[in-house]
């Protein structure tokens, strides 16, 4: 977990990490500003001193430098081309420093964006399972992309704009005050109003941007959810309802974005009006002073030029503050992720063999959000190398057993041991690397079938991958696929049927070094014949590996060494298939229902054949 910082401190820390590039950009910015002020100064000197013969107004150090180069007034008067060449040279140098500033800020901002993305992605991998259960995927994606890009744009443009603004204001005021104090006061009479307006805008836009960003996150979450569940949407004919749901969040985002745009329009429109009014005031007063002979034409040009350079950074202050507010909101949203507690390091964790008995000793559990008990004082033993099956209704706590065995959650009461070692003392990465988990709805990557099966292997070997597929009864449908093993399964395996996905997931899991195999209803989408083939192959190939099967299918459960019946978080029955079939209870009822259905199905098949 990142040490907690305010968004501003976090931003400054990122800038410090790229201090060299930002320092180079700052030096370039200083040179750009100096050249920007030197150009009108040189033009004024040419008009007032060289052409009109008036006294020089250049700083003494600059006059001495010119004289040491043999560029006195007489030489410059006779060679006006030198002044033209100097103006061209200044603009060329200005272009070089502009390039350096843009290049260095781009390098620094891209480095920072890279760092933020890497930190976010790495931290998301270490966050506990409970966090991902609650988090909205679309919103997380936006924080890792859009919010990072907001910070990148701010650092690439606005950081140097702050330096530029401060320099331009300070230098302009110094030069203008040196020429005429009364004229300078006239030239900045509206600047306080412009500054206060920029501060008002910053406060309003900060709140408005936060609302717009959160609305965009909700819209992204709805879009991601819809695209992920496109099969369900089509199967239940919910397209119109999904469109209406998206329209609501889209309209909410539009309204909040329009409010933000309205604020920007008001600021830029009003800011331009104040800026032009100030320039008109300056021009009018300068003309009056020039007509009276109190200032020269060169001074008039200097004032009108410098006032524009003074007003520009003040007017830009609103945009700078606006982008600052946006980037601080974006950084705060990023920090919400980085400040989430990751799964703690376990330097003293154990790495035992994991081939002993698994014992649930009076285990109770309630999920953190609601505190409602899911498991209540559960005790049972899974002997090493045995197969134990679990039957229970929806919500009885079956999948919770799987979560606890992988340390995705910790028991709220009692303990779980493997060969006498408390599960909470075993290194979680070590544990998970030796626990093979096959889910009812397995996740497949948008890669080829070969890549999906061999994804756990550092050096995928064809014979190992194909052998695992044989055990999972997947070789048949793979051979019939358009491109065989090189068939791309589509995002989340969308091009495969439920049973095909389950078999690919089983093959993938078999390539791990499993000490415990957990089937979470992961044979539910295959027919009973394929189910039997897979289980028989597993027994032959895996030997006496410890296996936990969660299923509703009695034919799958019947082959287990021991069956547990879970009801309302408690174990109500325990025994073999024969024992439980003879006992009144949930298992007997389900067995009777499924046996009856199977007999009716067989009878129907015979009638069709006859």
Residue, then its C-alpha position, 0 to 999 in steps of 0.5 A: x500500500x502506498x504511504x498516504x499523501x495528499x493529491x498535491x504532495x503525490x503530484x510533487x513527488x512524481x515531479x521530483x522523480x523527473x526533476x532533471x527533465x523538468x529543470x531543463x524545461x524550466x531553463x528553456x521556459x526562462x529563455x523563452x520568456x526573456x527572448x519574448x520580452x527582449x524582442x519588443x525592447x529591441x524594437x523600441x530601442x530601434x525606433x526611439x534611439x537608432x531612428x529618432x536619435x533619442x536617448x537609449x533606454x536599454x539596461x546599462x549591462x546590455x549597452x556595455x555588451x553591445x559597445x564591447x562588440x563594436x555595435x554603438x549607435x553610429x554603427x547600428x544606424x549605418x547598418x540597420x540590417x544588423x538589427x533585423x538579423x538580431x530579431x531573426x536570430x532571437x526568434x530562431x533561438x526562441x524556436x530552439x528553446x520552445x522545442x526543448x521545453x516541449x520535448x522535455x515536458x513530454x518525456x517527463x509527463x510520459x514517464x510519470x504516466x508510465x509510472x502511475x499505470x505500472x503502480x496501479x496495475x501492480x497494486x490491483x494485482x495485490x489487492x484482496x479478493x474482497x476489494x475486486x468483488x465490490x469494485x466496478x471494473x469500468x470505473x477501475x479502467x477509467x482511473x487507470x486510463x482517463x485519470x492518468x491521462x488527465x495528469x499526463x496532460x497537466x504535467x506536459x503543459x500546465x506546470x511550465x505554464x505556471x513558471x511562464x506566468x510568474x516570470x512574465x508577470x514579474x518581468x513585465x511589471x519591472x520593465x513597465x514600472x521602470x518606464x512609467x509608474x502612472x502608465x503601469x497603474x493604468x495598465x493593470x487596473x483590471x488585473x485584480x478583477x481578472x485574478x479574482x474571477x480566475x479564483x472563483x472559476x477554480x473553485x467552481x470547476x474543481x467541483x464540476x469536474x469531479x462530478x463529471x469524472x464520476x459520471x463518466x466512471x459510472x457510464x464506463x461501468x455500465x458499458x463494460x458490464x453490458x459488453x461482458x454480459x452480452x450473451x445474457x442480454x441477448x438470451x433474455x431479450x434485454x437489449x431495450x432495457x440495457x439501452x435505457x440504462x445506458x441512456x440514463x447514465x449517458x444523459x447524466x454524464x452529458x449534463x455534467x459535462x455541459x455544466x463544465x463546458x458552460x463554466x469554461x465558456x463563461x470564464x473564457x468569454x468574460x476573461x477575454x472581455x476583461x483582457x480586451x477592456x484592459x488593453x483598450x484602456x492601456x492603448x487609450x492612455x498611451x495615445x494621450x501620453x504620446x500626444x502630450x509628448x510625455x512618452x515616445x512612440x517606442x514606449x507606446x509600442x512597448x507598453x501595448x506589447x508588454x501589457x498583452x504579455x502581462x494579461x495573457x498569463x493572468x487570463x491563462x491562470x483560470x485554465x491553469x487552475x482548472x487543469x490543476x483542479x482536474x489533475x488533483x481530482x484525478x490523482x485523488x481517484x488514483x490514490x483511492x486505489x493505491x491507498x487500498x490495503x494490499x494483501x500483507x507481506x508474509x516474510x515468516x509464512x510457511x511453505x509446507x508440502x500440502x499433502x496431508x489431511x485438510x481439517x475444518x475445525x469449527x469454522x464459521x464465516x461471515x462476509x465483511x460487508x453484511x456480517x451475516x453468517x454464511x458458515x456456522x461451526x463447520x467441522x469435517x476432514x478431507x483425508x489426504x488423497x481422497x475425494x470429498x464432494x459437497x452438495x447444497x442449495x444455492x446460498x448454503x455456503x458451498x463456494x465459501x469453502x473454496x474461497x477459504x481454502x484459497x485464503x481469499x478470505x479468512x475464517x471469522x471463527x475456528x481454523x482450517x489446517x493442512x497436515x496440522x498446519x494452520x492455513x493462515x500461516x501458509x504462504x498464500x502464493x505458495x498455497x494458491x500455486x498448488x491448489x487447482x481451481x476450476x470454476x463453473x464459469x471459467x475465465x478464458x483469454x482472447x487467445x488461441x486454445x493452445x495459449x489458454x491451456x498452456x498459460x500456466x507454463x513458462x515454456x509451453x510444450x505441445x505434448x504436455x498441453x495436448x495430454x492435458x486436453x486428452x484428460x479433460x476430454x477436450x481433444x475431440x472438439x479442438x480437432x473439429x475447430x476451424x483452426x484446431x489448436x490455433x482457434x482464437x476463442x474470443x473474449x472470455x471464451x465467447x466462441x465456445x460452449x459452456x461445456x467446451x470452456x469448462x474442459x479447456x479450464x480443466x486442461x489448463x488447471x491440470x498443468x499446475x503442480x496441484x496438491x488439491x483440486x477443487x471443482x466448483x460445479x465445473x462439470x455442470x455444462x458437460x453431459x453425464x457421459x463426458x463427466x464420467x470420462x473426465x473423472x475416470x481419466x483424472x483418477x488414472x492420471x492424477x493418482x490419489x490427489x486430494x479433490x474437493x467437488x462441489x456439484x448438484x449432479x448426483x452422478x458426479x457426487x456418487x463417486x466421491x469417498x465422502x459426501x457432505x450435505x451443506x444446508x444454511x451454513x451447517x453440515x446436516x449429513x455426511x457419508x457415502x452415496x449409498x449411506x446418504x441415499x438410504x437416509x431421509x434428507x436433502x441428498x435422498x430427495x435430490x437423488x430421487x428426483x434426478x434418478x426419476x428424470x434420468x429414467x424418464x429421459x432414457x425411456x423417451x430416447x428408447x421411444x424415439x429410436x423405436 
